[in-house]
Amino acid sequence: MVLHNPNNWHWVNKDASSWAKSYFEERLTKIEANESGITAKIDSILDVDGDVDVSQRKGKVITLFDVKIRLEFNGKTADDQKVSGTITIPEVAHDTAEDEYVFEISLYSESKEKEPVKELVRTAIVPQLRKVLGKFAGDLITEHGKDIQHAPDSGPVSKSTTPTPVKSQSPAPVAKPATPVSAGSILNTVTLTDTAEFQTTAEELYTTFGSPNIFEPKVGGKFSLFGGNVEGEFLELEQIKKIVMNWRLLGWPSGHFSKLTLVFDQGYNVTTLRYFWEGVPVGQEDVAKKNFGEYYIKSIKTTFGCISASAILPW
């Protein structure tokens, strides 16, 4: 039923968030791939967070939406080993072109044997996701435009449009955003997760990773390590419990920062470090994980309790 709006002149808005969730559930969960005995399939929609609106003003129908989607997938390796994980699409927006969508792929349990499934998701599942997301704006208008606009003969001729996507330009080098961004060309990223145990307290471990002898441990405090090969900025500091940082390696695309979250869980006689590393560029997963494991985790584990925190860290 069309809302009362003579001549389609006044601003009218309709919330289509619930419809959008159903739309994604219906279409995205049909996506699957099979190659050389390796399989992968989108099983469920974990989250659709954000706003989806259809609006009308002066005879024009437009879409305004910006959501984050998190999907769960399952698959099997060629030797029938089960693999599962998530795909996070940080931004599905009305002004994002089909080839600009970013997909962060993560396995619940990372291993070399499971990598073929992850690669299949990247090469065969992601292109299918792009096509569905690219049709969303048009389908949104088709489905809901009639509910907010009178028939053409009752007012000005209507035009259904969605804002033209504009590719973002690279930010100035001095601009260090508070959240991970990619500058310039499109950059696909993944999320890394892992855990490590340390024979120490959560307080000592927290102090080591935020040592005031090396860092400026405050929100907004920037740091540069290994002769500039690592740059970062503290985003969140929760005493003894959590550290969140922007983090980049020298070889990454200019302006792109990942987001590294360190969580310290105090156990009976050990502390477990859990890290979540969002926005690592595709192809850099092994390098990033190896360097972090060798220069941070291994170095701290082999020397903890023998020397001071300022001497433990290898830079």
Backbone bond lengths (Angstrom), bond angles and torsions (degrees), N, CA, C in turn:
res aa  C-N    CA-C-N  psi(-1)  N-CA   C-N-CA  omega(-1)  CA-C   N-CA-C  phi
1 M - - - 1.469 - - 1.523 109.45 -
2 V 1.351 116.63 130.38 1.463 121.04 -178.13 1.517 110.67 -77.84
3 L 1.342 115.76 135.61 1.456 119.68 177.72 1.524 109.83 -69.63
4 H 1.346 117.26 152.32 1.462 120.64 -179.04 1.527 109.48 -69.30
5 N 1.322 115.56 115.19 1.454 120.17 -176.42 1.526 108.29 -158.35
6 P 1.314 117.61 81.38 1.458 121.47 -175.91 1.521 112.06 -52.89
7 N 1.336 115.02 132.65 1.463 123.35 177.11 1.526 113.90 61.42
8 N 1.345 116.34 14.56 1.470 120.24 178.80 1.526 112.34 53.10
9 W 1.329 116.55 38.24 1.458 119.52 -171.78 1.528 112.96 -95.52
10 H 1.323 117.04 -37.95 1.463 120.19 -173.79 1.531 111.39 -83.42
11 W 1.320 114.56 157.65 1.462 120.98 178.00 1.524 109.89 -69.19
12 V 1.319 115.34 125.22 1.467 121.16 176.56 1.517 107.68 -128.31
13 N 1.311 116.96 136.89 1.462 121.20 -176.16 1.527 110.26 -129.60
14 K 1.329 116.45 140.95 1.462 121.24 177.18 1.518 109.55 -130.53
15 D 1.333 116.21 129.19 1.454 121.93 177.75 1.534 108.82 -80.99
16 A 1.338 116.18 119.32 1.463 120.97 -178.60 1.518 111.81 -115.76
17 S 1.333 116.81 25.70 1.468 120.67 -176.16 1.525 112.40 -62.50
18 S 1.333 116.65 -44.73 1.467 119.60 -179.34 1.521 111.14 -64.14
19 W 1.328 115.69 -42.08 1.464 119.68 177.96 1.527 110.58 -61.60
20 A 1.334 116.23 -40.68 1.464 120.64 -178.84 1.529 111.12 -61.12
21 K 1.329 117.00 -41.82 1.465 120.19 179.04 1.520 111.00 -61.75
22 S 1.329 116.09 -42.61 1.469 120.03 178.16 1.527 110.65 -65.93
23 Y 1.323 115.77 -38.33 1.462 121.47 178.92 1.526 111.01 -59.39
24 F 1.335 115.84 -48.59 1.463 119.93 -179.30 1.531 111.62 -67.78
25 E 1.315 116.63 -39.38 1.470 119.61 179.05 1.528 111.22 -61.78
26 E 1.317 115.96 -41.09 1.463 119.99 -178.04 1.519 112.36 -69.17
27 R 1.323 116.99 -42.16 1.460 120.27 -172.88 1.526 114.49 -91.24
28 L 1.314 117.20 -40.06 1.467 119.25 -175.22 1.524 112.36 -74.15
29 T 1.321 117.20 -32.08 1.470 119.20 -178.68 1.527 112.98 -75.72
30 K 1.329 117.28 -1.06 1.468 121.01 175.13 1.527 111.87 -91.71
31 I 1.322 115.74 -7.08 1.465 120.43 -174.51 1.527 110.75 -80.46
32 E 1.324 116.62 130.65 1.458 122.12 178.67 1.519 109.61 -153.06
33 A 1.316 115.81 166.68 1.461 121.21 179.88 1.525 109.43 -149.78
34 N 1.318 115.22 150.32 1.469 121.93 -179.55 1.524 107.88 -146.50
35 E 1.319 115.54 123.66 1.457 119.33 -178.43 1.528 110.35 -149.45
36 S 1.318 116.01 120.24 1.468 122.47 177.72 1.530 112.21 53.99
37 G 1.312 116.04 38.86 1.464 120.40 178.44 1.508 114.61 84.58
38 I 1.327 117.83 -4.12 1.466 122.63 177.85 1.525 107.56 -96.04
39 T 1.323 117.16 133.09 1.461 120.49 -177.13 1.523 111.47 -126.32
40 A 1.323 114.73 155.61 1.467 121.53 174.98 1.519 107.80 -155.69
41 K 1.337 115.57 143.39 1.465 120.73 -178.11 1.524 110.08 -151.41
42 I 1.337 115.78 138.44 1.462 120.19 173.23 1.520 108.02 -74.22
43 D 1.312 117.04 118.24 1.456 121.57 -175.84 1.517 113.94 -94.33
44 S 1.335 116.15 -37.95 1.462 117.71 -175.24 1.525 111.70 -157.49
45 I 1.318 114.85 162.08 1.461 122.37 173.95 1.522 106.76 -99.77
46 L 1.314 118.01 113.80 1.464 121.50 -178.69 1.524 111.68 -78.75
47 D 1.337 116.40 -44.09 1.462 120.44 -178.15 1.523 110.45 -149.12
48 V 1.326 115.01 144.60 1.465 122.24 166.23 1.519 105.06 -133.85
49 D 1.319 116.85 99.14 1.465 121.86 -175.11 1.527 110.28 -110.53
50 G 1.323 115.64 130.72 1.456 119.85 177.60 1.518 111.76 138.91
51 D 1.324 115.83 -164.81 1.460 122.27 -175.85 1.516 111.26 -117.51
52 V 1.324 115.31 141.49 1.468 122.18 175.49 1.528 107.24 -134.43
53 D 1.320 116.95 113.19 1.465 121.76 -178.12 1.523 110.49 -129.05
54 V 1.322 114.89 148.08 1.462 121.94 168.84 1.516 105.91 -116.38
55 S 1.338 117.13 128.66 1.458 120.93 -174.76 1.521 110.58 -128.44
56 Q 1.359 115.19 157.63 1.455 121.28 179.63 1.504 109.53 -139.84
57 R 1.321 116.06 134.03 1.465 121.12 176.34 1.517 108.09 -155.49
58 K 1.309 115.62 133.72 1.468 122.52 177.81 1.515 111.89 54.42
59 G 1.338 116.25 40.27 1.451 120.55 174.47 1.504 115.28 82.57
60 K 1.325 119.16 3.23 1.465 121.85 -179.90 1.522 110.88 -113.60
61 V 1.321 115.32 137.41 1.460 121.26 175.61 1.529 107.51 -104.11
62 I 1.327 116.78 129.10 1.464 121.45 179.43 1.518 110.01 -130.87
63 T 1.301 115.71 158.55 1.457 121.29 175.59 1.521 109.04 -107.31
64 L 1.310 116.14 139.35 1.459 123.05 175.60 1.520 107.16 -133.18
65 F 1.325 116.61 106.71 1.458 119.04 179.98 1.520 110.53 -147.70
66 D 1.304 114.61 150.16 1.466 122.12 177.56 1.527 106.91 -156.43
67 V 1.318 117.06 104.46 1.459 120.90 -177.12 1.527 111.05 -132.36
68 K 1.323 114.46 157.47 1.459 122.84 172.48 1.523 107.31 -110.98
69 I 1.332 115.97 129.61 1.461 120.62 -177.17 1.523 109.61 -117.47
70 R 1.333 115.18 135.04 1.464 119.94 175.94 1.526 108.44 -124.66
71 L 1.321 115.78 124.21 1.456 122.72 -176.10 1.520 110.80 -113.77
72 E 1.319 115.95 154.94 1.466 121.04 173.67 1.524 108.04 -115.80
73 F 1.343 115.79 135.06 1.455 119.64 178.31 1.525 110.36 -125.89
74 N 1.314 115.05 156.48 1.457 122.13 175.15 1.515 108.91 -132.88
75 G 1.316 115.70 153.60 1.452 119.64 179.23 1.515 111.40 -164.83
76 K 1.327 114.97 -174.76 1.452 121.01 178.73 1.523 109.52 -140.69
77 T 1.325 114.64 147.29 1.457 120.21 174.40 1.523 108.82 -80.22
78 A 1.337 116.21 175.10 1.461 120.13 -179.33 1.523 112.04 -62.89
79 D 1.349 116.85 -26.66 1.470 119.65 178.13 1.537 111.98 -97.17
80 D 1.327 115.62 23.26 1.466 123.36 172.03 1.525 114.18 71.08
81 Q 1.328 118.54 23.42 1.468 121.21 175.48 1.531 109.24 -83.24
82 K 1.327 116.61 129.76 1.452 121.16 -177.70 1.528 111.21 -74.94
83 V 1.322 115.22 140.32 1.466 121.97 -178.80 1.526 108.17 -136.59
84 S 1.318 116.63 138.65 1.462 120.39 177.27 1.523 109.73 -143.27
85 G 1.311 115.82 157.73 1.459 119.91 -178.85 1.515 110.95 -177.23
86 T 1.323 115.89 -165.57 1.457 121.28 -177.51 1.525 111.29 -128.99
87 I 1.320 114.81 155.53 1.457 123.17 171.15 1.521 106.47 -123.33
88 T 1.316 116.95 120.70 1.457 121.23 177.90 1.524 109.33 -107.89
89 I 1.320 115.58 128.30 1.469 121.60 175.49 1.525 105.29 -111.10
90 P 1.332 118.02 99.16 1.470 121.12 -170.53 1.518 114.51 -60.52
91 E 1.339 116.87 -32.02 1.461 118.60 -176.21 1.516 111.35 -147.30
92 V 1.319 114.97 115.82 1.463 122.45 169.73 1.513 104.94 -114.61
93 A 1.328 117.18 106.08 1.461 120.72 -170.69 1.522 111.79 -132.25
94 H 1.343 115.17 160.44 1.463 121.29 -177.98 1.522 112.37 -65.38
95 D 1.340 117.45 -22.05 1.465 119.59 -178.81 1.525 112.27 -107.70
96 T 1.337 116.57 21.13 1.465 121.02 178.25 1.526 109.53 -107.12
97 A 1.328 116.92 125.88 1.459 120.97 179.23 1.528 110.00 -75.71
98 E 1.324 116.15 160.56 1.458 121.42 -176.05 1.529 112.29 -57.34
99 D 1.329 116.99 -38.42 1.469 119.48 -176.79 1.526 113.04 -85.64
100 E 1.345 117.24 5.17 1.466 120.57 179.78 1.527 113.20 -101.34
101 Y 1.318 117.74 -6.06 1.459 119.46 -178.74 1.529 110.53 -65.75
102 V 1.321 115.20 141.80 1.465 122.71 179.85 1.529 108.51 -108.11
103 F 1.342 115.93 137.09 1.458 120.63 -178.28 1.529 108.84 -125.72
104 E 1.325 116.24 119.91 1.464 122.04 179.10 1.525 108.16 -103.64
105 I 1.333 115.91 112.91 1.462 121.79 -174.31 1.518 109.53 -104.89
106 S 1.334 116.12 130.13 1.463 120.43 -178.72 1.518 109.82 -141.25
107 L 1.332 115.73 138.15 1.459 121.31 174.93 1.523 109.12 -94.54
108 Y 1.320 116.96 145.58 1.461 120.08 177.65 1.523 110.82 -64.34
109 S 1.320 116.50 -33.30 1.461 121.62 177.96 1.518 108.07 -137.19
110 E 1.316 116.32 104.38 1.461 121.29 -175.89 1.527 111.23 -77.15
111 S 1.331 115.20 137.55 1.464 120.72 172.51 1.523 108.41 -161.74
112 K 1.317 115.72 158.74 1.461 120.78 -178.35 1.521 110.86 -61.89
113 E 1.333 116.40 -36.22 1.470 120.47 -177.30 1.531 111.80 -66.58
114 K 1.335 116.64 -24.92 1.469 120.12 -176.41 1.527 112.95 -92.74
115 E 1.322 116.97 -6.73 1.456 120.74 -176.85 1.527 114.18 -57.90
116 P 1.368 119.56 -35.76 1.475 118.71 179.60 1.525 113.09 -58.34
117 V 1.331 117.43 -34.43 1.463 120.05 178.56 1.528 109.48 -69.20
118 K 1.313 116.23 -42.20 1.461 120.77 178.63 1.533 110.38 -61.53
119 E 1.325 116.05 -39.39 1.460 120.64 178.85 1.521 110.89 -67.77
120 L 1.329 117.20 -37.20 1.465 120.76 177.46 1.530 110.38 -64.15
121 V 1.323 116.54 -39.73 1.461 120.30 176.62 1.524 109.94 -60.41
122 R 1.328 115.52 -43.44 1.470 121.08 -177.26 1.536 111.35 -66.13
123 T 1.329 116.97 -42.06 1.465 120.43 -172.29 1.528 114.04 -91.77
124 A 1.331 117.63 -25.83 1.466 119.77 -174.06 1.526 113.99 -118.01
125 I 1.320 117.34 -33.43 1.465 120.03 -179.58 1.528 111.20 -82.52
126 V 1.324 117.03 -45.21 1.467 121.58 -177.46 1.530 112.49 -57.34
127 P 1.348 120.44 -44.83 1.474 119.05 178.10 1.528 113.00 -59.62
128 Q 1.322 117.22 -35.30 1.463 120.20 177.79 1.529 110.83 -68.75
129 L 1.329 116.33 -37.73 1.461 119.97 177.14 1.525 110.91 -62.58
130 R 1.325 116.57 -40.64 1.465 120.89 179.76 1.532 110.73 -58.53
131 K 1.316 116.43 -43.28 1.466 120.25 -177.59 1.522 111.76 -63.95
132 V 1.340 116.21 -42.66 1.469 119.42 179.17 1.525 110.71 -65.23
133 L 1.323 116.77 -45.58 1.461 120.46 -179.33 1.523 111.14 -64.42
134 G 1.328 116.81 -33.70 1.454 120.71 179.54 1.522 113.54 -66.25
135 K 1.320 117.52 -23.99 1.472 122.07 -179.80 1.528 112.72 -91.78
136 F 1.316 116.93 -8.72 1.463 120.63 -171.59 1.522 112.89 -60.25
137 A 1.335 118.75 -47.41 1.467 121.54 -176.66 1.525 111.48 -59.19
138 G 1.337 116.63 -45.99 1.456 120.43 179.98 1.513 112.62 -64.10
139 D 1.324 116.84 -42.55 1.465 120.71 178.67 1.525 111.20 -66.50
140 L 1.333 116.30 -33.90 1.461 121.08 178.91 1.528 110.49 -63.52
141 I 1.320 116.80 -44.49 1.463 120.99 178.78 1.527 111.09 -66.66
142 T 1.333 115.92 -43.64 1.462 119.82 -179.55 1.527 111.59 -59.11
143 E 1.317 115.78 -40.82 1.460 120.93 -176.36 1.527 113.26 -76.15
144 H 1.329 117.37 -38.02 1.461 120.09 -170.49 1.525 115.25 -115.40
145 G 1.330 117.16 -12.75 1.461 119.35 -179.02 1.518 112.59 -59.27
146 K 1.327 117.11 -36.87 1.469 121.44 -178.29 1.522 112.45 -67.57
147 D 1.339 117.12 -19.95 1.464 120.60 -178.15 1.520 113.18 -81.78
148 I 1.318 117.11 -13.94 1.467 119.04 -177.01 1.518 112.55 -121.94
149 Q 1.347 117.04 10.06 1.464 119.22 -177.13 1.516 110.37 -141.05
150 H 1.329 116.72 137.67 1.453 122.33 177.04 1.523 110.36 -72.69
151 A 1.312 115.18 165.65 1.460 120.76 177.24 1.519 110.07 -60.40
152 P 1.345 117.20 151.08 1.464 121.28 -176.41 1.514 114.15 -54.89
153 D 1.347 118.66 -34.19 1.458 119.92 -175.49 1.524 113.18 -80.17
154 S 1.329 118.27 0.63 1.460 120.60 179.17 1.517 112.18 -102.42
155 G 1.317 117.54 5.98 1.453 120.57 -179.40 1.514 109.41 -177.84
156 P 1.312 117.84 -163.23 1.456 121.65 179.73 1.514 110.85 -59.27
157 V 1.319 115.86 152.30 1.455 121.07 177.90 1.511 108.71 -62.56
158 S 1.352 115.73 129.04 1.466 119.48 -176.46 1.503 111.33 -88.10
159 K 1.273 115.22 151.78 1.465 122.16 176.49 1.512 108.28 -131.67
160 S 1.327 118.05 127.05 1.457 122.33 179.84 1.509 108.89 -99.86
161 T 1.275 115.09 114.26 1.458 119.01 -178.22 1.498 109.81 -135.66
162 T 1.296 115.96 162.71 1.457 122.27 169.62 1.509 106.63 -129.18
163 P 1.314 119.70 141.82 1.461 121.33 -175.77 1.515 111.99 -50.16
164 T 1.332 116.14 139.79 1.458 121.24 179.82 1.516 110.27 -69.10
165 P 1.345 117.45 125.64 1.465 119.47 179.54 1.518 110.87 -60.84
166 V 1.311 115.63 136.35 1.457 121.14 177.40 1.510 108.42 -121.07
167 K 1.314 116.26 121.49 1.455 119.97 -179.40 1.515 109.43 -67.78
168 S 1.333 115.50 135.32 1.454 120.35 -179.62 1.516 110.40 -73.48
169 Q 1.352 115.86 145.03 1.454 121.10 177.36 1.512 110.06 -92.26
170 S 1.312 116.51 157.45 1.456 120.98 -179.78 1.515 109.61 -63.24
171 P 1.330 118.19 130.94 1.461 120.23 178.41 1.512 111.09 -71.80
172 A 1.332 115.11 159.81 1.455 119.22 177.25 1.514 109.78 -61.39
173 P 1.345 118.10 146.37 1.460 121.28 -176.45 1.523 113.62 -56.05
174 V 1.354 117.86 -27.84 1.461 119.32 -176.99 1.517 111.69 -77.50
175 A 1.319 117.22 -14.31 1.462 119.32 -177.89 1.511 110.48 -82.02
176 K 1.311 116.84 108.76 1.457 123.16 179.26 1.520 108.57 -108.90
177 P 1.324 118.65 93.31 1.459 120.14 -176.90 1.514 112.12 -64.42
178 A 1.327 115.80 159.93 1.463 121.03 -176.88 1.513 112.71 -81.66
179 T 1.339 116.17 -7.92 1.451 119.81 177.39 1.502 108.97 -130.55
180 P 1.355 118.41 156.22 1.453 120.72 -177.12 1.512 111.49 -58.68
181 V 1.330 116.20 135.67 1.459 121.19 176.72 1.506 108.94 -137.48
182 S 1.308 115.75 160.53 1.450 120.23 172.15 1.503 107.56 -119.08
183 A 1.299 116.98 135.65 1.443 120.96 -177.02 1.505 109.70 -108.62
184 G 1.356 113.60 152.89 1.451 118.02 175.28 1.508 111.49 74.25
185 S 1.327 116.56 -126.40 1.454 121.23 -174.54 1.531 111.14 -70.47
186 I 1.336 114.00 163.37 1.458 121.37 -177.91 1.517 109.82 -63.70
187 L 1.324 115.88 138.40 1.457 120.19 -176.80 1.517 109.55 -133.22
188 N 1.324 116.50 116.96 1.452 121.31 173.91 1.525 109.38 -84.39
189 T 1.317 116.26 139.93 1.457 120.83 -177.01 1.522 110.68 -132.04
190 V 1.321 115.04 167.32 1.461 121.52 177.17 1.525 108.69 -132.09
191 T 1.321 115.48 167.94 1.461 121.64 175.91 1.529 109.04 -113.33
192 L 1.329 116.41 129.47 1.461 121.89 177.97 1.525 108.96 -104.67
193 T 1.313 116.76 142.91 1.456 121.32 175.39 1.524 109.46 -137.43
194 D 1.325 116.82 148.52 1.462 120.57 177.43 1.523 108.56 -167.85
195 T 1.329 115.42 170.85 1.461 121.24 177.28 1.527 109.49 -136.78
196 A 1.321 115.88 157.69 1.468 121.99 175.64 1.518 108.29 -151.79
197 E 1.335 115.86 145.44 1.460 121.01 179.92 1.523 110.43 -106.62
198 F 1.338 116.08 142.41 1.461 122.63 -179.03 1.521 109.50 -129.73
199 Q 1.323 115.69 138.98 1.459 121.29 178.85 1.523 109.60 -83.10
200 T 1.333 115.06 67.58 1.457 120.57 -179.54 1.519 108.53 -161.97
201 T 1.314 115.65 179.95 1.465 120.09 179.19 1.527 110.28 -87.75
202 A 1.334 115.43 160.57 1.463 120.73 177.09 1.527 110.40 -62.64
203 E 1.328 116.43 -34.57 1.463 120.36 -179.89 1.523 111.36 -63.76
204 E 1.339 116.28 -45.85 1.467 120.29 179.46 1.522 111.42 -64.47
205 L 1.320 116.13 -41.43 1.462 119.98 -178.40 1.526 110.84 -67.77
206 Y 1.327 116.41 -42.03 1.459 121.13 176.81 1.532 110.42 -58.94
207 T 1.325 115.94 -44.94 1.465 120.84 -179.53 1.520 111.37 -63.27
208 T 1.327 116.62 -35.35 1.460 120.69 179.69 1.525 111.35 -64.81
209 F 1.311 117.04 -46.40 1.465 120.50 -177.63 1.529 112.27 -76.00
210 G 1.329 117.64 -14.26 1.462 120.47 176.97 1.507 111.28 -126.87
211 S 1.328 116.60 35.88 1.457 121.62 -174.16 1.530 111.94 -58.33
212 P 1.330 118.25 123.79 1.468 121.17 178.21 1.521 112.73 -67.58
213 N 1.342 117.29 -14.16 1.468 120.02 176.30 1.522 111.71 -73.75
214 I 1.344 116.12 -16.48 1.457 120.65 -176.55 1.522 111.67 -121.59
215 F 1.315 115.90 -41.93 1.450 121.33 -175.82 1.530 110.84 -105.30
216 E 1.320 114.57 173.57 1.453 122.28 165.79 1.528 104.79 -108.21
217 P 1.351 116.85 84.64 1.464 121.15 -170.15 1.524 113.39 -74.70
218 K 1.312 116.00 76.49 1.460 122.12 175.36 1.519 107.72 -149.03
219 V 1.310 117.04 157.25 1.457 120.91 178.83 1.529 108.83 -60.26
220 G 1.310 116.52 124.89 1.461 121.51 -176.15 1.506 113.55 94.78
221 G 1.355 117.00 -9.98 1.456 120.81 178.83 1.524 111.23 -69.65
222 K 1.323 117.00 125.04 1.466 121.81 -177.32 1.523 109.77 -98.00
223 F 1.352 115.75 156.58 1.457 119.93 177.61 1.518 110.44 -147.06
224 S 1.330 114.73 155.44 1.464 122.66 177.05 1.516 107.13 -138.11
225 L 1.350 116.53 126.58 1.454 121.39 -174.19 1.521 110.69 -125.58
226 F 1.328 116.02 161.55 1.460 122.85 176.29 1.526 112.02 52.34
227 G 1.329 115.64 47.06 1.459 119.93 176.92 1.513 113.83 65.51
228 G 1.324 116.71 30.16 1.461 120.47 178.64 1.507 114.20 92.19
229 N 1.321 117.86 1.26 1.463 120.34 179.38 1.522 112.66 -72.96
230 V 1.337 116.20 -19.78 1.461 121.64 175.73 1.520 108.06 -128.92
231 E 1.336 116.64 131.39 1.448 121.69 175.42 1.520 108.78 -128.42
232 G 1.321 116.37 149.41 1.451 118.20 179.61 1.512 113.08 -165.36
233 E 1.336 114.19 179.21 1.456 121.64 179.78 1.525 108.43 -153.23
234 F 1.315 116.62 135.56 1.458 121.19 178.55 1.535 109.62 -73.89
235 L 1.337 115.92 127.47 1.462 121.84 178.98 1.524 111.90 -103.58
236 E 1.331 116.41 -32.86 1.462 120.52 -176.64 1.525 109.17 -153.71
237 L 1.320 116.43 136.04 1.462 122.71 178.11 1.527 108.70 -132.86
238 E 1.323 116.31 109.60 1.460 121.70 176.76 1.526 107.06 -111.46
239 Q 1.310 116.07 105.11 1.456 123.37 -169.83 1.525 113.36 -43.44
240 I 1.324 115.28 122.99 1.469 125.07 175.90 1.541 113.15 71.94
241 K 1.315 117.91 -14.17 1.460 119.99 -172.77 1.527 114.93 -109.16
242 K 1.334 117.97 -42.25 1.467 118.10 -171.13 1.516 111.72 -155.35
243 I 1.351 115.64 143.97 1.462 123.34 172.14 1.526 107.35 -130.95
244 V 1.327 116.65 130.36 1.471 121.79 177.07 1.522 108.01 -121.39
245 M 1.340 116.11 130.49 1.458 120.69 -175.90 1.521 111.68 -135.18
246 N 1.325 116.49 147.97 1.453 121.44 159.46 1.519 106.77 -77.46
247 W 1.322 117.99 142.38 1.467 120.01 -171.34 1.522 109.35 -151.80
248 R 1.329 117.31 132.52 1.454 120.18 176.03 1.522 110.63 -144.41
249 L 1.319 115.34 151.75 1.453 122.44 173.55 1.522 108.92 -101.22
250 L 1.310 116.53 152.14 1.456 122.26 -174.18 1.524 112.71 -56.18
251 G 1.337 117.24 -36.45 1.456 120.15 -175.42 1.520 114.98 -80.43
252 W 1.323 118.46 -2.76 1.462 120.95 -179.02 1.527 111.01 -75.59
253 P 1.339 117.70 159.69 1.469 120.28 177.56 1.515 111.42 -52.86
254 S 1.315 116.30 141.10 1.459 121.90 -176.99 1.522 111.45 -55.47
255 G 1.333 115.36 130.23 1.452 120.74 176.50 1.511 115.44 87.89
256 H 1.339 117.56 -7.27 1.466 118.89 -176.82 1.525 110.89 -91.57
257 F 1.337 115.84 125.05 1.457 123.02 176.38 1.524 109.23 -118.56
258 S 1.324 115.68 137.92 1.461 120.22 170.03 1.527 107.73 -89.57
259 K 1.320 115.60 173.51 1.464 120.19 177.57 1.520 107.98 -122.14
260 L 1.321 116.33 116.41 1.458 122.97 -176.61 1.530 109.66 -107.52
261 T 1.324 116.10 120.05 1.464 122.02 178.96 1.522 109.49 -111.97
262 L 1.328 117.37 124.29 1.461 123.86 177.80 1.526 108.27 -110.86
263 V 1.330 116.40 123.46 1.464 121.78 179.55 1.531 108.54 -116.55
264 F 1.326 117.26 128.66 1.455 123.01 -176.20 1.529 109.99 -107.07
265 D 1.331 116.71 113.61 1.463 121.93 -179.00 1.527 109.53 -107.80
266 Q 1.342 116.57 114.18 1.460 121.62 -179.60 1.525 110.50 -78.95
267 G 1.340 116.72 122.47 1.453 121.59 175.62 1.509 111.16 -103.54
268 Y 1.329 116.14 -164.60 1.460 120.92 -177.66 1.523 111.33 -64.84
269 N 1.326 117.70 -50.77 1.464 119.89 178.59 1.524 112.16 -135.33
270 V 1.321 117.47 10.67 1.459 121.82 176.45 1.524 108.74 -139.51
271 T 1.331 115.37 163.06 1.462 121.35 173.02 1.521 108.26 -117.86
272 T 1.300 116.56 130.15 1.465 121.34 178.06 1.524 109.31 -97.53
273 L 1.327 114.35 126.12 1.460 120.36 174.54 1.523 108.16 -96.95
274 R 1.320 116.57 123.43 1.462 121.65 173.54 1.522 107.79 -112.16
275 Y 1.330 116.35 128.13 1.458 116.62 176.98 1.522 111.39 -122.38
276 F 1.326 113.83 143.96 1.458 123.38 178.15 1.527 106.57 -124.21
277 W 1.306 116.07 118.05 1.467 121.20 -172.19 1.517 108.20 -117.95
278 E 1.332 116.53 97.98 1.466 122.07 -176.44 1.526 110.67 -94.27
279 G 1.336 115.74 142.76 1.461 120.14 173.11 1.510 115.08 84.97
280 V 1.332 118.77 21.56 1.467 121.07 176.28 1.530 107.62 -75.17
281 P 1.345 119.17 126.65 1.466 120.86 -177.70 1.523 112.16 -58.25
282 V 1.320 115.50 139.94 1.459 120.91 176.92 1.530 108.95 -58.69
283 G 1.336 116.57 133.09 1.455 121.78 -177.30 1.516 112.80 97.54
284 Q 1.338 116.20 -14.01 1.470 121.21 -179.52 1.526 112.01 -107.14
285 E 1.345 116.37 5.11 1.468 119.69 -175.06 1.524 112.17 -59.60
286 D 1.334 116.31 -50.47 1.471 120.06 -176.67 1.519 111.72 -65.14
287 V 1.331 116.37 -41.98 1.470 120.47 -179.35 1.524 110.14 -63.48
288 A 1.338 116.27 -46.90 1.460 120.19 -178.24 1.527 111.05 -63.32
289 K 1.333 116.12 -45.74 1.458 120.02 -177.05 1.530 111.21 -67.67
290 K 1.335 116.52 -39.73 1.469 119.94 -179.77 1.524 110.77 -65.90
291 N 1.334 116.74 -46.62 1.468 119.98 -179.40 1.522 111.57 -62.91
292 F 1.325 116.49 -42.68 1.464 119.46 179.88 1.526 110.23 -65.12
293 G 1.332 116.24 -39.64 1.456 120.01 179.64 1.515 112.87 -68.45
294 E 1.342 116.37 -41.90 1.470 120.54 -176.74 1.527 112.22 -74.87
295 Y 1.359 116.26 -48.88 1.457 119.87 -171.26 1.520 113.93 -86.92
296 Y 1.313 117.81 -16.77 1.458 120.41 -178.60 1.526 110.81 -115.18
297 I 1.344 114.77 -68.58 1.456 119.60 -173.40 1.530 111.86 -59.62
298 K 1.334 117.35 -54.94 1.464 121.01 -176.50 1.517 111.75 -63.02
299 S 1.338 115.61 -43.66 1.463 119.74 -178.64 1.524 111.53 -61.16
300 I 1.319 116.27 -43.43 1.466 120.11 -178.89 1.521 111.07 -71.16
301 K 1.319 117.20 -41.29 1.466 120.28 -178.18 1.526 112.59 -64.15
302 T 1.333 116.69 -37.37 1.464 119.52 -175.77 1.528 113.32 -79.61
303 T 1.331 117.02 -15.62 1.467 118.83 -176.51 1.520 114.24 -119.79
304 F 1.321 117.85 -6.49 1.464 119.41 -174.50 1.535 110.87 -61.32
305 G 1.325 113.13 135.90 1.453 119.62 178.38 1.512 112.88 91.33
306 C 1.350 117.37 -10.80 1.463 120.56 -178.24 1.523 111.87 -100.35
307 I 1.341 115.63 -32.15 1.465 120.18 -177.67 1.509 109.27 -137.24
308 S 1.309 116.37 171.88 1.471 120.26 -177.42 1.520 111.49 -70.74
309 A 1.326 114.67 162.48 1.466 119.48 -178.90 1.506 111.67 -59.07
310 S 1.340 118.69 -37.73 1.448 120.70 -177.47 1.520 112.52 -67.29
311 A 1.341 116.46 -23.79 1.470 120.11 -179.88 1.510 112.37 -92.23
312 I 1.329 116.90 -15.95 1.459 120.56 -178.66 1.506 111.32 -69.06
313 L 1.342 116.04 -44.80 1.443 119.40 -173.93 1.525 110.16 -70.11
314 P 1.337 117.98 139.53 1.465 122.17 -166.60 1.518 115.49 -87.55
315 W 1.332 120.91 15.95 1.451 119.37 -179.02 1.519 111.01 -112.53
